[in-house]
Amino acid sequence: MSLKLLSFYSKLFPGFLAILLLSSCEKKIGTIKKSDIESMPTQTAKDFETIYSDSGLIQLIMRSPLMERYSDRKSPYSEFVKGIEVLFYDGRDEPLASLKSKYARYTEDKKVWELKDSVRAVNEKKEILETELLYWDQEKELVYTDRFVRITSDEQIVMGTGLEADPRFTRWKIRNVSATIYLKDEE
């Protein structure tokens, strides 16, 4: 191959590659559909952590691998699609209670949390609540679900459908108890 021909191909190849790449794009550079923009969050935070305190004392720590906020909606909300963990301190050095789920959504104007998928809450008495769907209405100070729940304590396991509780999960009531298993202490 002659030097002139090689020089010609070396100049032609980058131009051909650029034309090929630009012609394969579906959208023109700089154009985004309005529907794409409207479906995007207004804020995104990765490895999100927030600390709520009162008079310098930690009340709770909230963590999530991903938080997406949609503040431009008719009903603004924040979504935690990769899960959420909340540790309740109430001014103490160690957490008193915790809450964890694989998905959460907070609707700002209604002040309602929706937690889904492997929801697990532990209260001050170390009672463990497990369910697949849980709501927390901050205005009514009510935690509730109409789904299957299991509450495990040192003495018993209570299972049923439907639950109402206070936000601290210190007082709770299962609407339709299906089983109570009493646990023995081995001596």
C-alpha positions in Angstrom: 0.0 0.0 0.0 1.4 3.4 -1.0 2.1 6.1 1.5 -0.4 8.4 -0.2 -3.2 5.8 0.0 -2.4 5.1 3.7 -2.5 8.8 4.4 -5.8 9.2 2.6 -7.4 6.3 4.6 -6.1 7.6 7.9 -7.8 11.0 7.2 -11.0 9.3 5.9 -11.5 6.9 8.8 -12.1 9.4 11.7 -14.6 11.3 9.5 -16.4 8.1 8.6 -16.5 7.1 12.2 -17.9 10.4 13.3 -20.7 10.3 10.6 -21.5 6.7 11.7 -21.8 7.6 15.3 -23.8 10.8 14.8 -26.3 9.2 12.4 -26.9 6.3 14.9 -28.3 8.6 17.6 -32.1 8.5 17.9 -32.5 12.0 19.3 -30.7 15.1 18.1 -28.2 16.4 20.5 -29.7 19.0 22.9 -33.4 17.8 22.5 -35.1 16.2 25.4 -38.8 15.3 25.4 -41.0 17.3 27.8 -42.3 14.0 29.2 -38.8 13.0 30.0 -38.2 16.2 32.0 -41.6 15.9 33.8 -40.8 12.4 35.0 -37.4 13.3 36.4 -36.9 14.1 40.1 -36.3 17.8 41.1 -33.6 16.6 43.6 -31.6 13.4 43.9 -29.3 12.4 46.7 -27.1 9.3 46.8 -26.0 7.9 50.1 -28.5 10.2 51.8 -28.2 10.7 55.5 -30.0 13.3 57.6 -29.9 14.0 61.3 -32.8 15.5 63.1 -31.9 17.1 66.5 -33.7 19.2 69.1 -31.7 21.5 71.5 -28.5 19.8 70.3 -29.7 16.3 71.1 -30.1 13.7 68.3 -33.7 12.7 67.8 -33.4 10.5 64.8 -31.0 9.6 61.9 -32.5 8.7 58.5 -30.4 6.9 55.8 -31.0 5.8 52.3 -28.8 4.8 49.4 -31.0 6.9 47.1 -33.5 9.7 47.7 -35.5 11.3 44.9 -37.6 14.3 45.6 -40.5 15.4 43.2 -41.3 18.9 44.5 -42.9 20.1 41.2 -45.9 17.7 41.4 -49.5 18.5 42.4 -48.8 16.5 45.6 -45.0 16.7 46.2 -43.3 13.6 47.5 -39.9 12.0 48.2 -39.2 8.4 47.2 -36.6 6.0 48.6 -36.5 3.3 45.9 -33.5 1.6 47.3 -34.8 1.4 50.9 -34.6 3.4 54.0 -33.4 3.0 57.6 -34.4 5.2 60.5 -32.8 5.1 63.9 -34.7 6.8 66.8 -32.5 8.3 69.5 -34.8 10.7 71.4 -31.7 12.5 72.8 -30.0 9.3 74.0 -26.5 8.1 73.0 -27.8 4.8 71.5 -30.8 4.2 69.3 -34.0 3.3 71.2 -35.9 2.0 68.2 -35.5 1.5 64.4 -37.4 1.2 61.2 -36.3 -0.3 58.0 -37.8 -1.2 54.6 -36.8 -1.8 51.0 -39.0 1.0 49.7 -40.4 4.2 51.1 -42.4 7.2 49.9 -43.2 10.4 51.9 -46.1 12.5 50.6 -45.3 16.0 51.8 -48.8 17.7 51.8 -50.5 14.8 53.5 -47.6 14.1 55.8 -47.9 10.3 55.2 -45.1 7.8 55.0 -45.7 4.6 53.0 -43.2 1.8 53.6 -43.2 -1.4 51.5 -41.3 -4.6 51.1 -39.7 -6.3 54.1 -40.8 -3.6 56.6 -39.2 -4.2 60.0 -39.7 -2.0 63.1 -38.2 -2.5 66.5 -39.5 -0.5 69.5 -38.0 0.4 72.9 -39.2 -2.9 74.4 -37.4 -4.7 71.6 -40.7 -5.9 70.1 -40.2 -6.6 66.4 -42.9 -5.7 63.9 -42.7 -7.3 60.4 -45.0 -6.6 57.5 -45.0 -5.9 53.8 -46.8 -2.6 53.9 -47.0 0.1 56.6 -48.3 3.6 56.7 -47.4 6.4 59.2 -49.8 9.3 59.2 -47.9 12.1 61.1 -51.0 14.4 61.4 -53.1 11.7 63.1 -50.1 10.2 64.9 -51.1 6.8 63.7 -49.2 3.8 62.2 -51.4 1.3 60.4 -51.7 -1.4 57.8 -54.4 -3.8 56.5 -51.8 -6.5 55.6 -50.4 -9.5 57.5 -48.3 -8.6 60.5 -46.1 -10.5 62.9 -45.0 -9.0 66.2 -42.3 -10.9 68.1 -41.4 -10.2 71.7 -39.4 -12.2 74.4 -42.6 -13.9 75.5 -44.7 -14.4 72.4 -45.2 -14.1 68.6 -48.5 -12.6 67.6 -49.7 -12.8 63.9 -52.7 -11.4 62.2 -54.1 -9.0 59.6 -54.3 -5.3 60.1 -52.6 -3.2 62.7 -53.0 0.2 64.4 -50.3 1.7 66.6 -48.9 4.9 68.0 -45.8 6.3 66.2 -43.5 5.0 68.9 -45.0 1.6 68.5 -45.4 1.3 72.3 -49.2 0.7 72.1 -50.4 -1.5 69.3 -53.4 -3.6 68.3 -53.7 -6.3 65.7 -57.3 -6.2 64.3 -57.7 -9.9 63.3 -55.3 -12.1 65.3 -54.7 -15.4 63.6 -52.2 -16.9 66.0 -50.4 -16.3 69.2 -47.4 -18.5 70.0 -46.1 -18.4 73.6 -42.4 -18.8 73.9 -40.8 -20.6 76.9 -37.6 -19.7 78.7 -35.3 -22.6 78.8 -33.7 -23.1 82.2 
